[in-house]
């Protein structure tokens, strides 16, 4: 068994469910300790930082043999929940795939970046001037881990090994999430004149959200990212069957593309709700932004695109550039001044009850990262 597979099995066996998503989730403390110890044994200087209670980052650093660029590998260690999974933390290898929660998203990539960095160190530290390996918390919710890293560390080039099916991810969508509260008036179900139905009024807004989503998909597209979208995530309201509901609460997510504002979800909902209030003066509502992250697009002239592209071509052959539908921490690193590419293994089952990663890709990505870290600053090739 390749050592990187053993490392991946060890990582998947650790519960690191994000507690911001699942009440009582284990968080990243245990997996951070595992990664920190592994990177120390590999020869790196290691910091393990608790950035919030139970939320832990690992940053491992090694100096290269020359004056090459500073390069960073950054991957998240948290996972989504495990509802419906029979044995989420019992990694199972079948038909060249490793199954378990986080196998694809993104412990396969984390194992590859750790092992790739260790291989670079052991082979003589050529190419990069400094290597930073960051294992960060909370990407699945608010990315407080990547924000902490970006505040303190900069690199000339960075790679995030999220699962891209071995494509070079040069862009990804952003998101804008908002909450709408529609107010009604509680009353006995037999007294309609006294009540105001908040759920019924929210239904009018739901119709407009659906229409807006359909328009977005037809008229507004990006060459790499496709169309933006809008959907409802959760809804709750009412207190009992025989009572007019006094409140209905809806959460909405808007996926954004390059050029759109992070406030777009609130702006569009405000426009819809104002139109409904013009039709019905009793349509009372509040809207607030919950969380927003920008889309990302790396410059086509960024050195990392060409250096990583050459390393990928050497191991896998020429691979296409692509835009990704999901959000990643690349936007945070990029906004802080570190040009970043997303590249990682194939697999299936993101956030689903059966998640796996292709082991040959994890091994291959390990090799790519070791090659990339060893490339000198003067490299002029084009992928």
C-alpha positions as CSV (number, residue, x, y, z in Angstrom):
1,X,0.0,0.0,0.0
2,X,1.4,3.4,-0.9
3,X,2.1,5.5,2.2
4,X,-0.2,8.3,1.1
5,X,-3.1,5.9,1.2
6,X,-2.2,4.9,4.8
7,X,-2.2,8.7,5.6
8,X,-5.6,9.2,4.0
9,X,-7.1,6.3,5.9
10,X,-5.8,7.8,9.1
11,X,-7.4,11.2,8.3
12,X,-10.7,9.8,7.2
13,X,-10.9,7.8,10.5
14,X,-10.9,11.0,12.5
15,X,-14.3,12.7,13.1
16,X,-13.9,16.3,12.0
17,X,-17.5,17.3,11.4
18,X,-18.0,21.1,11.4
19,X,-19.8,22.1,14.6
20,X,-21.1,25.3,12.9
21,X,-23.1,22.9,10.6
22,X,-24.0,20.1,13.0
23,X,-24.6,20.7,16.6
24,X,-22.1,18.8,18.7
25,X,-19.8,18.3,15.7
26,X,-16.2,17.3,16.7
27,X,-14.5,20.2,15.0
28,X,-10.8,20.1,13.8
29,X,-8.9,19.7,17.1
30,X,-8.2,16.0,16.8
31,X,-7.3,16.0,13.1
32,X,-5.1,19.1,13.6
33,X,-3.1,17.3,16.2
34,X,-2.7,14.3,13.8
35,X,-1.6,16.5,10.9
36,X,0.8,18.5,13.1
37,X,2.5,15.4,14.5
38,X,2.8,13.9,10.9
39,X,4.3,17.1,9.5
40,X,6.8,17.4,12.4
41,X,8.0,13.9,11.7
42,X,8.4,14.8,8.1
43,X,10.8,17.6,9.1
44,X,8.6,20.7,9.0
45,X,8.4,23.5,11.6
46,X,4.8,23.3,12.8
47,X,2.3,25.7,14.4
48,X,-1.0,24.4,15.7
49,X,-3.3,27.4,16.4
50,X,-6.8,27.3,18.0
51,X,-8.4,30.2,16.2
52,X,-11.8,29.7,18.0
53,X,-12.9,27.2,20.7
54,X,-12.3,23.8,19.2
55,X,-11.5,25.2,15.8
56,X,-7.8,24.6,14.9
57,X,-5.4,25.4,12.1
58,X,-2.1,23.8,11.3
59,X,0.6,25.7,9.5
60,X,3.8,23.7,8.6
61,X,6.8,25.6,7.1
62,X,10.1,24.6,5.5
63,X,12.7,26.7,3.8
64,X,13.9,25.7,0.4
65,X,17.5,25.3,-0.8
66,X,17.5,28.4,-3.0
67,X,15.7,31.7,-3.6
68,X,12.7,30.4,-5.5
69,X,9.1,31.5,-5.0
70,X,7.2,31.0,-1.8
71,X,4.6,28.3,-2.5
72,X,1.6,27.3,-0.4
73,X,-0.6,24.2,-0.3
74,X,-3.8,24.8,1.6
75,X,-6.6,22.4,2.4
76,X,-9.5,22.3,4.8
77,X,-9.9,19.5,7.4
78,X,-13.6,20.0,8.4
79,X,-16.4,17.9,6.9
80,X,-20.1,18.2,6.6
81,X,-22.4,15.9,8.7
82,X,-22.9,12.2,8.4
83,X,-26.6,11.6,8.6
84,X,-27.6,8.4,6.8
85,X,-24.0,7.0,6.7
86,X,-23.5,3.6,8.2
87,X,-19.8,3.9,9.1
88,X,-18.6,7.4,8.1
89,X,-15.3,7.1,9.9
90,X,-14.4,3.6,9.0
91,X,-12.4,4.1,5.7
92,X,-13.2,1.3,3.3
93,X,-11.1,0.5,0.2
94,X,-12.9,-1.1,-2.7
95,X,-12.1,-1.2,-6.4
96,X,-9.3,1.4,-6.1
97,X,-11.5,3.8,-4.2
98,X,-11.5,4.9,-0.6
99,X,-14.9,5.4,0.9
100,X,-15.8,7.5,4.0
101,X,-16.8,11.0,5.1
102,X,-14.4,13.5,3.8
103,X,-12.6,11.1,1.5
104,X,-13.2,13.3,-1.5
105,X,-14.0,16.6,0.2
106,X,-11.2,17.0,0.9
107,X,-9.0,14.6,2.9
108,X,-7.8,13.0,-0.3
109,X,-6.4,16.4,-1.3
110,X,-5.1,17.1,2.2
111,X,-3.2,13.7,2.3
112,X,-1.8,14.4,-1.2
113,X,-0.5,17.9,-0.2
114,X,1.1,16.6,3.0
115,X,2.8,13.7,1.3
116,X,3.8,15.9,-1.7
117,X,5.4,18.5,0.6
118,X,7.2,15.8,2.5
119,X,8.6,14.2,-0.7
120,X,9.9,17.7,-1.8
121,X,11.6,18.1,1.5
122,X,13.2,14.7,1.4
123,X,14.4,15.1,-2.2
124,X,16.5,18.2,-1.4
125,X,14.3,21.2,-1.1
126,X,14.9,22.4,-4.6
127,X,12.8,25.0,-6.4
128,X,10.7,26.8,-3.9
129,X,12.2,29.3,-1.6
130,X,9.7,28.5,1.2
131,X,6.9,26.0,1.4
132,X,3.8,26.6,3.5
133,X,1.4,23.7,4.1
134,X,-1.8,25.0,5.8
135,X,-4.5,22.6,7.0
136,X,-7.4,24.9,7.9
137,X,-10.7,24.8,9.8
138,X,-14.3,25.7,8.8
139,X,-14.3,25.9,5.0
140,X,-17.7,24.2,5.0
141,X,-19.2,27.2,6.8
142,X,-17.5,30.5,7.2
143,X,-13.8,29.8,6.4
144,X,-12.4,31.3,9.6
145,X,-9.4,29.1,9.1
146,X,-8.4,30.4,5.7
147,X,-9.1,33.9,6.9
148,X,-6.6,33.4,9.7
149,X,-4.0,32.0,7.4
150,X,-4.5,34.8,4.8
151,X,-4.0,37.5,7.5
152,X,-0.6,36.1,8.5
153,X,0.9,34.3,5.5
154,X,1.5,35.3,1.9
155,X,2.8,33.2,-1.0
156,X,3.8,33.8,-4.6
157,X,1.8,30.8,-5.7
158,X,-0.8,28.6,-4.0
159,X,-2.7,25.4,-4.7
160,X,-5.9,24.3,-3.0
161,X,-6.3,20.5,-3.6
162,X,-10.1,20.4,-3.6
163,X,-11.6,17.7,-5.9
164,X,-11.5,19.0,-9.4
165,X,-11.5,15.7,-11.4
166,X,-7.8,16.5,-12.2
167,X,-8.8,19.8,-14.0
168,X,-7.1,23.1,-13.3
169,X,-9.6,25.1,-11.4
170,X,-9.0,28.8,-12.3
171,X,-12.4,30.2,-11.3
172,X,-15.3,29.4,-9.0
173,X,-18.7,30.8,-8.1
174,X,-19.4,32.8,-5.0
175,X,-22.5,32.8,-2.8
176,X,-24.7,35.3,-1.1
177,X,-27.1,34.0,1.6
178,X,-30.0,36.0,3.2
179,X,-32.9,35.4,5.6
180,X,-36.4,36.8,5.1
181,X,-38.9,37.1,7.9
182,X,-42.5,37.7,6.8
183,X,-44.7,38.9,9.7
184,X,-48.4,38.0,10.1
185,X,-50.8,38.2,13.0
186,X,-51.7,35.2,15.2
187,X,-55.4,34.5,15.6
188,X,-57.7,31.6,16.1
189,X,-58.3,29.7,12.9
190,X,-62.0,30.4,13.1
191,X,-61.5,34.2,13.1
192,X,-60.0,35.1,9.7
193,X,-60.7,38.8,10.2
194,X,-58.4,38.8,13.2
195,X,-55.5,36.9,11.6
196,X,-52.9,37.5,9.0
197,X,-51.3,34.5,7.4
198,X,-47.5,34.9,7.3
199,X,-47.0,31.5,5.5
200,X,-49.4,32.4,2.7
201,X,-47.7,35.7,2.1
202,X,-44.3,34.0,2.0
203,X,-45.7,31.8,-0.7
204,X,-46.0,34.8,-2.9
205,X,-42.3,35.5,-2.4
206,X,-41.4,31.9,-3.2
207,X,-43.1,32.3,-6.6
208,X,-41.0,35.3,-7.4
209,X,-37.8,33.6,-6.3
210,X,-38.5,30.7,-8.7
211,X,-39.1,33.1,-11.5
212,X,-35.9,35.0,-10.8
213,X,-33.9,31.8,-10.8
214,X,-35.3,30.8,-14.2
215,X,-34.4,34.2,-15.6
216,X,-30.9,34.0,-14.2
217,X,-30.3,30.6,-15.8
218,X,-31.5,31.8,-19.2
219,X,-29.9,35.3,-19.5
220,X,-26.8,35.6,-17.4
221,X,-23.8,33.3,-18.0
222,X,-20.1,33.3,-17.6
223,X,-17.8,31.4,-20.1
224,X,-16.2,29.4,-17.3
225,X,-18.8,29.5,-14.5
226,X,-22.0,29.2,-16.4
227,X,-25.2,30.8,-15.0
228,X,-25.8,32.1,-11.5
229,X,-28.7,30.6,-9.6
230,X,-31.1,31.3,-6.7
231,X,-32.8,28.7,-4.4
232,X,-34.4,28.4,-1.1
233,X,-32.7,26.5,1.6
234,X,-34.9,26.3,4.7
235,X,-38.3,27.5,5.7
236,X,-40.2,27.5,9.0
237,X,-43.4,29.1,10.3
238,X,-46.6,28.6,12.3
239,X,-47.3,27.3,15.8
240,X,-50.3,25.1,15.4
241,X,-52.8,23.8,12.9
242,X,-55.7,26.0,14.2
243,X,-53.7,29.3,14.5
244,X,-53.0,31.8,11.8
245,X,-49.1,31.9,11.6
246,X,-47.6,35.1,13.0
247,X,-44.2,34.6,11.3
248,X,-42.6,32.7,8.5
249,X,-38.8,32.6,8.1
250,X,-37.0,31.7,4.8
251,X,-33.3,31.3,4.1
252,X,-32.2,31.8,0.5
253,X,-28.9,31.2,-1.3
254,X,-27.8,33.0,-4.4
255,X,-24.8,31.5,-6.3
256,X,-22.8,34.3,-7.9
257,X,-20.4,34.7,-10.8
258,X,-17.6,37.1,-11.6
259,X,-18.8,40.7,-11.6
260,X,-21.7,40.2,-9.2
261,X,-21.8,41.9,-5.7
262,X,-21.8,39.9,-2.5
263,X,-24.9,41.8,-1.5
264,X,-26.9,40.7,-4.5
265,X,-29.2,38.2,-2.7
266,X,-30.5,40.9,-0.3
267,X,-30.8,43.4,-3.2
268,X,-32.9,41.0,-5.3
269,X,-35.1,39.9,-2.4
270,X,-35.7,43.5,-1.4
271,X,-36.8,44.3,-4.9
272,X,-39.3,41.3,-4.9
273,X,-40.6,42.1,-1.4
274,X,-41.1,45.8,-2.1
275,X,-43.2,44.9,-5.2
276,X,-45.3,42.5,-3.1
277,X,-45.8,45.2,-0.4
278,X,-47.0,47.6,-3.2
279,X,-49.7,45.1,-4.0
280,X,-50.5,44.3,-0.4
281,X,-49.8,46.9,2.3
282,X,-50.1,44.2,4.9
283,X,-47.0,42.4,3.5
284,X,-44.6,43.1,6.3
285,X,-41.1,41.7,6.1
286,X,-37.5,42.0,7.2
287,X,-34.4,40.9,5.2
288,X,-30.9,40.5,6.4
289,X,-27.6,39.2,4.9
290,X,-26.4,35.9,6.6
291,X,-23.2,35.2,4.8
292,X,-21.5,36.0,1.5
293,X,-18.3,35.1,-0.3
294,X,-17.1,36.5,-3.6
295,X,-16.5,34.5,-6.7
296,X,-12.9,33.9,-7.8
297,X,-11.0,34.1,-11.1
298,X,-7.2,33.8,-11.3
299,X,-5.2,36.0,-13.8
300,X,-4.3,34.0,-16.9
301,X,-0.8,35.4,-16.5
302,X,-0.4,34.1,-12.9
303,X,2.9,32.1,-12.5
304,X,1.0,29.4,-10.6
305,X,-1.1,28.5,-13.6
306,X,1.9,27.8,-15.7
307,X,4.1,26.1,-13.1
308,X,1.3,23.9,-11.8
309,X,0.1,23.2,-15.3
310,X,3.5,21.9,-16.3
311,X,3.7,19.6,-13.2
312,X,0.2,18.3,-14.0
313,X,1.1,17.7,-17.6
314,X,4.2,15.8,-16.6
315,X,2.2,13.4,-14.4
316,X,-1.3,13.2,-16.1
317,X,-0.9,14.7,-19.5
318,X,-2.5,18.0,-20.6
319,X,-5.5,18.7,-18.5
320,X,-8.2,21.4,-19.2
321,X,-8.7,24.6,-17.2
322,X,-12.2,24.8,-15.7
323,X,-14.5,26.9,-13.6
324,X,-16.0,25.3,-10.5
325,X,-19.6,25.4,-9.4
326,X,-18.7,25.3,-5.7
327,X,-17.0,27.9,-3.6
328,X,-13.4,27.4,-2.2
329,X,-10.9,29.1,0.1
330,X,-9.1,30.2,-3.1
331,X,-11.2,33.4,-3.1
332,X,-9.8,34.3,0.4
333,X,-6.2,33.6,-0.5
334,X,-6.6,35.4,-3.8
335,X,-8.2,38.4,-2.3
336,X,-5.3,38.6,0.2
337,X,-2.8,38.7,-2.7
338,X,-1.9,35.1,-3.3
339,X,-2.7,33.8,-6.8
340,X,-4.3,30.4,-6.3
341,X,-5.3,27.4,-8.4
342,X,-7.6,24.6,-7.4
343,X,-6.5,21.1,-8.4
344,X,-7.3,17.7,-6.9
345,X,-8.4,14.1,-7.4
346,X,-11.5,12.5,-8.9
347,X,-14.2,11.0,-6.8
348,X,-17.9,11.2,-6.1
349,X,-20.4,11.8,-3.4
350,X,-19.7,15.3,-2.2
351,X,-21.9,15.8,0.9
352,X,-23.8,12.6,0.2
353,X,-24.2,9.3,2.0
354,X,-21.7,7.5,-0.1
355,X,-18.5,9.5,-0.7
356,X,-15.3,8.2,-2.2
357,X,-12.0,9.3,-3.8
358,X,-10.0,7.6,-6.5
359,X,-6.7,6.4,-4.9
360,X,-4.7,6.5,-8.1
361,X,-5.5,10.2,-8.2
362,X,-4.4,10.8,-4.6
363,X,-1.1,9.2,-5.4
364,X,-0.8,11.2,-8.7
365,X,-1.7,14.5,-7.0
366,X,1.0,13.8,-4.4
367,X,3.5,13.4,-7.2
368,X,2.3,16.6,-8.9
369,X,2.7,18.7,-5.7
370,X,6.2,17.3,-5.2
371,X,7.2,18.2,-8.7
372,X,5.5,21.7,-8.5
373,X,7.4,22.6,-5.3
374,X,10.7,21.6,-6.9
375,X,10.2,24.0,-9.9
376,X,12.6,27.0,-10.0
377,X,11.5,30.6,-10.2
378,X,13.0,30.8,-13.7
379,X,10.7,28.2,-15.1
380,X,9.2,29.6,-18.4
381,X,7.1,26.7,-19.7
382,X,3.5,26.9,-20.5
383,X,1.0,24.2,-19.7
